[in-house]
Amino acid sequence: MTEHTVTEQQVLDALRTVQDPELHKDLVTLGMIQDIHIDDGAVAFRLVLTTPACPLRSQISNAAREAVEKVPGVQKVDVQVSANVQRHNRAIAEELIPCVRNSIAVASGKGGVGKSTVSTNLAVALAQSGALTGLLDADIFGPNIPQMMGITQEPRQSDSRIYPVENYGVKVISMGFFVPKDRPVIWRGPMVSQAIQQLLRDVEWGDLDYLIIDLPPGTGDAPLTLVQSIPLTGVVIVTTPQSVALADAMRGLAMFQRVGVPVLGIVENMSYYICPHCQERTEIFSYGGARREAERLGVPFLGEIPLDPQIRIAGDEGKPVVVSEPGSPQAEAFRLMAGKLASQVSMLGAAKSAT
């Protein structure tokens, strides 16, 4: 027996001194501490984070362990880390996607900025973290997600329901599954809106923490239909650094803000190029414009993705770089972006619950 009898209250009091660095509340108040077990001087508990993609996972876990180790009589601390992603979709969203906790649009003001590349690597990075993830290719006129995700089979259909195809741990649905590859989609606005609603309504997504929605470029019928159909958790804006792309991206961002969709962050794609031979860095499309715009507008900046041939090759071959080159700096940039995005979703939820 130890000199001191450790109580659950002592453990909780110690854990109240540890704050989540992003949510700015202590772990007990946030409901992150569960299943406390005390056996003489051995203490075990479960730390339930708000997302499995939490970039501060180790920092929070270590701080919790160190706090409990300071309690008199504690000889051993076992921290089991898990996650529970909170639902931010409201009631109207549950009519179309009842088991999706968070729906996140990825948008751009213009084409050619790598929005689909960001969407695929973001979705796979979230899935790799342990999050239940889906990817909806809502780019009706240019559905490239099946190729970029390495999917050739068509989704199964049964009893008027469509079942997503899964690869790399991500459930995927795209208009590209239903339209011949060599046939252009020539539709007017109402048909585009109907297709978007059907991809939401008729798909059996199952239980998802995050549904990433790759939108067509611009501010046309598809994004407006999406906003009107479901209350999005938020939107990620993808741009390249040069002034022309930034101007279009900011118009798209303003559209989402006008209709009440939270901006979860801005991504600067093709931010810079590193020569593989001499390692010289070249800023082909300028540099830092997205970060400056994020600071000016007071919205989060999620990160910079380099212009790199391997990212393009991975997409063409249907194996996103977070899968094909998991140890590369390019893959790490996408994983960091996914962690920051997940944190923004968690902070958004905490802000809503506090009001």
BAMI-62805 format. One record per residue (C-alpha): residue number from 0; x, y, z; residue in one letter. Coordinates in Angstrom, 2 decimals, padded with zeros to 5 digits. Layout:
# residues N
 num      c1      c2      c3 residuo
 NUM       X       Y       Z       A
...
END
This chain:
# residues 355
 num      c1      c2      c3 residuo
   0  000.00  000.00  000.00       M
   1  001.09  003.57 -000.64       T
   2  001.18  006.27  002.03       E
   3 -001.56  008.22  000.27       H
   4 -004.89  006.91 -000.95       T
   5 -005.49  008.40 -004.38       V
   6 -009.08  009.52 -005.00       T
   7 -010.94  010.24 -008.22       E
   8 -011.52  013.80 -007.07       Q
   9 -007.77  014.35 -006.76       Q
  10 -007.27  013.06 -010.29       V
  11 -010.00  015.32 -011.65       L
  12 -008.62  018.33 -009.79       D
  13 -005.20  017.69 -011.31       A
  14 -006.66  017.37 -014.80       L
  15 -008.55  020.65 -014.36       R
  16 -005.15  022.36 -014.47       T
  17 -004.60  021.14 -018.06       V
  18 -006.14  023.19 -020.84       Q
  19 -006.73  022.31 -024.46       D
  20 -004.39  024.85 -026.15       P
  21 -006.90  025.57 -028.92       E
  22 -010.23  025.38 -027.10       L
  23 -008.86  027.28 -024.07       H
  24 -010.79  025.28 -021.50       K
  25 -009.63  022.57 -019.13       D
  26 -009.97  018.90 -020.04       L
  27 -012.55  018.14 -017.36       V
  28 -014.84  021.02 -018.31       T
  29 -014.60  019.95 -021.96       L
  30 -015.70  016.43 -021.01       G
  31 -012.50  014.90 -022.35       M
  32 -011.77  012.76 -019.30       I
  33 -013.64  009.48 -019.02       Q
  34 -013.39  006.04 -017.39       D
  35 -011.08  006.86 -014.48       I
  36 -009.79  003.73 -012.73       H
  37 -007.62  003.79 -009.61       I
  38 -005.86  000.70 -008.27       D
  39 -003.74  001.68 -005.31       D
  40 -001.09  003.97 -006.88       G
  41 -001.94  003.10 -010.51       A
  42 -004.27  005.53 -012.28       V
  43 -005.80  004.95 -015.71       A
  44 -008.21  007.13 -017.66       F
  45 -009.39  007.81 -021.17       R
  46 -008.62  011.11 -022.90       L
  47 -011.32  011.75 -025.53       V
  48 -010.18  014.35 -028.05       L
  49 -012.53  016.27 -030.34       T
  50 -010.89  014.80 -033.46       T
  51 -008.49  011.92 -034.19       P
  52 -006.60  014.37 -036.44       A
  53 -005.72  016.62 -033.49       C
  54 -002.25  018.05 -034.21       P
  55 -001.64  018.55 -030.47       L
  56 -002.55  014.98 -029.51       R
  57  000.81  014.12 -027.91       S
  58  001.12  017.51 -026.20       Q
  59 -002.28  017.22 -024.52       I
  60 -001.76  013.57 -023.56       S
  61  001.67  014.24 -022.04       N
  62  000.38  017.26 -020.11       A
  63 -002.48  015.19 -018.68       A
  64 -000.13  012.40 -017.66       R
  65  002.31  014.79 -015.99       E
  66 -000.47  016.52 -014.08       A
  67 -001.74  013.26 -012.59       V
  68  001.78  012.05 -011.79       E
  69  002.10  015.01 -009.42       K
  70 -000.79  013.77 -007.25       V
  71  000.59  012.37 -003.97       P
  72  000.54  008.58 -003.99       G
  73  000.38  008.14 -007.76       V
  74  003.03  005.71 -008.97       Q
  75  001.85  004.95 -012.51       K
  76 -000.40  006.71 -015.05       V
  77 -001.96  005.07 -018.08       D
  78 -003.63  007.41 -020.58       V
  79 -005.73  005.85 -023.34       Q
  80 -006.36  008.38 -026.12       V
  81 -009.46  008.24 -028.32       S
  82 -011.61  010.77 -030.17       A
  83 -015.23  011.71 -030.58       N
  84 -015.96  014.14 -033.42       V
  85 -018.89  016.39 -032.55       Q
  86 -021.80  016.92 -034.91       R
  87 -022.10  020.44 -036.31       H
  88 -024.67  019.71 -039.03       N
  89 -028.06  020.96 -037.96       R
  90 -031.51  019.38 -038.26       A
  91 -032.10  020.24 -041.90       I
  92 -028.84  018.50 -042.87       A
  93 -029.98  015.35 -041.07       E
  94 -032.80  014.95 -043.58       E
  95 -030.30  014.37 -046.40       L
  96 -027.16  013.11 -044.63       I
  97 -028.33  011.92 -041.20       P
  98 -025.11  010.17 -040.15       C
  99 -022.64  012.83 -041.33       V
 100 -021.32  014.90 -038.42       R
 101 -019.52  017.55 -040.46       N
 102 -019.81  018.55 -044.12       S
 103 -016.88  020.61 -045.40       I
 104 -016.79  022.18 -048.86       A
 105 -013.51  022.72 -050.70       V
 106 -013.89  025.63 -053.12       A
 107 -011.90  027.91 -055.39       S
 108 -012.65  031.04 -057.34       G
 109 -011.15  029.66 -060.55       K
 110 -010.05  026.40 -062.11       G
 111 -006.51  025.11 -062.29       G
 112 -005.48  025.85 -058.70       V
 113 -005.39  022.22 -057.57       G
 114 -008.64  022.13 -055.60       K
 115 -009.30  018.44 -056.33       S
 116 -005.72  017.55 -055.38       T
 117 -006.23  019.29 -052.05       V
 118 -009.60  017.58 -051.56       S
 119 -008.28  014.06 -052.18       T
 120 -005.17  014.38 -050.02       N
 121 -007.15  016.14 -047.28       L
 122 -009.75  013.35 -047.21       A
 123 -007.14  010.58 -047.17       V
 124 -005.08  012.35 -044.48       A
 125 -008.17  012.62 -042.26       L
 126 -008.92  008.93 -042.83       A
 127 -005.32  008.02 -041.98       Q
 128 -005.73  009.82 -038.66       S
 129 -008.61  007.50 -037.79       G
 130 -011.53  009.75 -038.77       A
 131 -014.49  008.27 -040.65       L
 132 -014.26  010.20 -043.92       T
 133 -016.22  010.56 -047.15       G
 134 -015.42  012.45 -050.35       L
 135 -018.17  013.82 -052.59       L
 136 -017.06  014.95 -056.04       D
 137 -019.58  017.70 -056.76       A
 138 -017.62  019.03 -059.74       D
 139 -020.30  018.00 -062.21       I
 140 -018.49  019.27 -065.30       F
 141 -015.02  017.99 -064.42       G
 142 -015.34  014.94 -062.15       P
 143 -011.70  013.88 -061.69       N
 144 -011.91  012.41 -058.20       I
 145 -012.36  008.74 -059.28       P
 146 -009.09  008.85 -061.23       Q
 147 -007.24  010.71 -058.49       M
 148 -008.47  008.18 -055.91       M
 149 -007.57  005.20 -058.08       G
 150 -011.17  003.97 -058.41       I
 151 -012.33  002.16 -061.54       T
 152 -015.38  000.23 -060.33       Q
 153 -018.86  001.73 -060.20       E
 154 -020.81  002.13 -056.97       P
 155 -023.27 -000.56 -055.99       R
 156 -026.96  000.36 -056.18       Q
 157 -029.76 -001.36 -054.29       S
 158 -033.34 -000.36 -053.40       D
 159 -032.91  003.11 -054.90       S
 160 -029.83  003.69 -052.74       R
 161 -026.27  004.29 -053.95       I
 162 -023.37  002.87 -051.95       Y
 163 -020.04  004.73 -052.12       P
 164 -016.89  003.07 -053.40       V
 165 -014.17  002.96 -050.78       E
 166 -010.44  003.34 -051.29       N
 167 -007.63  004.39 -048.93       Y
 168 -010.22  004.36 -046.15       G
 169 -012.36  007.05 -047.82       V
 170 -015.93  006.58 -049.10       K
 171 -016.20  008.21 -052.53       V
 172 -019.08  009.27 -054.77       I
 173 -018.70  011.21 -058.03       S
 174 -020.77  012.11 -061.06       M
 175 -017.84  010.58 -062.93       G
 176 -019.20  007.15 -061.95       F
 177 -022.42  007.78 -063.85       F
 178 -021.31  009.68 -066.97       V
 179 -019.22  008.11 -069.78       P
 180 -015.65  009.39 -069.62       K
 181 -015.62  010.62 -073.22       D
 182 -018.98  012.42 -073.03       R
 183 -019.14  016.06 -071.89       P
 184 -021.75  017.12 -069.35       V
 185 -023.80  019.88 -070.99       I
 186 -026.38  020.81 -068.38       W
 187 -028.16  023.98 -067.38       R
 188 -028.43  025.18 -063.82       G
 189 -031.55  023.24 -062.70       P
 190 -030.03  019.92 -063.81       M
 191 -026.83  020.67 -061.93       V
 192 -028.82  021.48 -058.79       S
 193 -030.84  018.29 -059.13       Q
 194 -027.68  016.20 -059.52       A
 195 -026.10  017.70 -056.40       I
 196 -029.22  017.02 -054.35       Q
 197 -029.37  013.44 -055.62       Q
 198 -025.74  012.79 -054.72       L
 199 -026.61  013.89 -051.20       L
 200 -030.08  012.37 -050.85       R
 201 -029.67  008.96 -052.50       D
 202 -026.22  007.97 -051.24       V
 203 -025.87  005.68 -048.23       E
 204 -022.92  007.45 -046.64       W
 205 -023.18  005.68 -043.30       G
 206 -021.51  007.07 -040.20       D
 207 -018.99  009.81 -041.09       L
 208 -017.00  012.28 -039.03       D
 209 -016.19  014.40 -042.09       Y
 210 -017.68  014.60 -045.58       L
 211 -015.31  016.53 -047.84       I
 212 -017.16  018.06 -050.80       I
 213 -015.07  018.99 -053.84       D
 214 -016.95  021.83 -055.53       L
 215 -016.60  023.09 -059.10       P
 216 -014.70  026.38 -059.40       P
 217 -016.54  029.68 -059.21       G
 218 -019.74  030.80 -057.51       T
 219 -022.36  029.19 -059.73       G
 220 -025.25  026.78 -059.28       D
 221 -023.40  023.91 -057.58       A
 222 -022.12  025.79 -054.51       P
 223 -025.37  027.69 -054.13       L
 224 -027.39  024.47 -054.32       T
 225 -025.16  022.89 -051.71       L
 226 -025.56  025.83 -049.33       V
 227 -029.34  025.78 -049.79       Q
 228 -029.56  021.99 -049.35       S
 229 -027.48  021.52 -046.21       I
 230 -026.02  023.87 -043.59       P
 231 -022.31  023.29 -044.23       L
 232 -019.99  023.08 -041.26       T
 233 -017.68  025.34 -043.23       G
 234 -015.63  025.87 -046.37       V
 235 -011.95  025.66 -047.28       V
 236 -010.77  028.07 -049.97       I
 237 -007.94  026.90 -052.26       V
 238 -005.88  029.41 -054.21       T
 239 -002.46  029.90 -055.74       T
 240 -000.32  032.88 -054.69       P
 241 -000.62  035.16 -057.72       Q
 242 -002.90  038.18 -057.73       S
 243 -005.33  036.92 -060.40       V
 244 -006.05  033.67 -058.57       A
 245 -006.30  035.44 -055.23       L
 246 -008.83  037.93 -056.54       A
 247 -011.10  035.14 -057.78       D
 248 -010.63  033.15 -054.58       A
 249 -011.60  036.13 -052.43       M
 250 -014.79  036.59 -054.47       R
 251 -015.65  032.98 -053.76       G
 252 -014.85  033.44 -050.08       L
 253 -017.09  036.51 -049.93       A
 254 -019.96  034.52 -051.48       M
 255 -019.78  031.89 -048.74       F
 256 -019.57  034.53 -046.02       Q
 257 -022.60  036.31 -047.48       R
 258 -024.71  033.15 -047.23       V
 259 -023.53  032.43 -043.69       G
 260 -021.03  029.60 -044.26       V
 261 -018.02  029.75 -041.89       P
 262 -014.63  029.95 -043.59       V
 263 -012.51  027.24 -041.97       L
 264 -009.36  028.38 -043.71       G
 265 -007.39  029.27 -046.82       I
 266 -004.85  026.97 -048.49       V
 267 -002.06  028.28 -050.72       E
 268 -001.38  025.58 -053.32       N
 269  001.61  025.61 -055.70       M
 270  003.17  027.92 -053.15       S
 271  006.80  027.37 -054.16       Y
 272  009.04  024.97 -056.09       Y
 273  012.16  023.21 -054.82       I
 274  014.55  022.08 -057.56       C
 275  015.22  018.34 -056.99       P
 276  018.80  018.73 -058.28       H
 277  020.14  021.87 -056.61       C
 278  017.47  022.31 -053.90       Q
 279  017.04  025.95 -054.91       E
 280  013.64  027.38 -054.01       R
 281  011.75  029.27 -056.72       T
 282  008.46  031.08 -056.11       E
 283  006.97  030.61 -059.56       I
 284  003.54  032.12 -058.82       F
 285  004.78  034.66 -056.28       S
 286  004.49  033.64 -052.64       Y
 287  002.56  034.34 -049.44       G
 288 -000.48  036.01 -050.97       G
 289 -002.93  033.59 -049.36       A
 290 -001.42  034.06 -045.90       R
 291 -001.62  037.85 -046.26       R
 292 -005.25  037.67 -047.37       E
 293 -006.11  035.36 -044.47       A
 294 -004.55  037.81 -042.02       E
 295 -006.33  040.74 -043.65       R
 296 -009.71  039.02 -043.49       L
 297 -009.19  037.46 -040.07       G
 298 -009.68  033.87 -041.25       V
 299 -007.43  030.86 -040.54       P
 300 -004.49  030.05 -042.81       F
 301 -004.22  026.27 -043.16       L
 302 -000.87  026.01 -044.91       G
 303  001.26  026.04 -048.03       E
 304  001.46  023.15 -050.49       I
 305  004.53  023.13 -052.77       P
 306  004.43  022.85 -056.55       L
 307  005.92  019.40 -056.94       D
 308  005.90  016.85 -059.81       P
 309  005.33  013.99 -057.37       Q
 310  002.00  015.44 -056.28       I
 311  000.87  015.62 -059.91       R
 312  002.16  012.11 -060.71       I
 313  000.45  010.67 -057.64       A
 314 -002.87  012.21 -058.67       G
 315 -002.58  010.98 -062.26       D
 316 -001.76  007.47 -061.06       E
 317 -004.64  007.36 -058.60       G
 318 -002.50  007.20 -055.48       K
 319 -002.54  010.48 -053.52       P
 320  000.86  011.61 -052.31       V
 321 -000.08  011.01 -048.65       V
 322 -000.32  007.34 -049.68       V
 323  002.37  007.06 -052.36       S
 324  005.03  009.10 -050.51       E
 325  003.88  009.13 -046.87       P
 326  007.27  010.24 -045.52       G
 327  007.75  013.10 -047.96       S
 328  007.58  016.81 -047.05       P
 329  004.66  017.10 -049.49       Q
 330  002.66  014.49 -047.62       A
 331  003.53  016.09 -044.30       E
 332  002.21  019.43 -045.59       A
 333 -001.15  017.82 -046.34       F
 334 -001.26  016.06 -042.97       R
 335 -000.56  019.31 -041.15       L
 336 -003.31  020.96 -043.18       M
 337 -005.75  018.19 -042.22       A
 338 -004.87  018.59 -038.55       G
 339 -005.38  022.36 -038.67       K
 340 -008.70  021.91 -040.45       L
 341 -009.91  019.39 -037.87       A
 342 -008.88  021.81 -035.13       S
 343 -010.86  024.62 -036.75       Q
 344 -013.94  022.39 -036.84       V
 345 -013.48  021.58 -033.16       S
 346 -013.04  025.24 -032.23       M
 347 -016.12  026.16 -034.24       L
 348 -018.12  023.62 -032.28       G
 349 -016.76  024.88 -028.97       A
 350 -017.67  028.46 -029.90       A
 351 -021.22  027.44 -030.82       K
 352 -021.74  025.49 -027.60       S
 353 -020.55  028.48 -025.57       A
 354 -023.20  030.81 -027.07       T
END
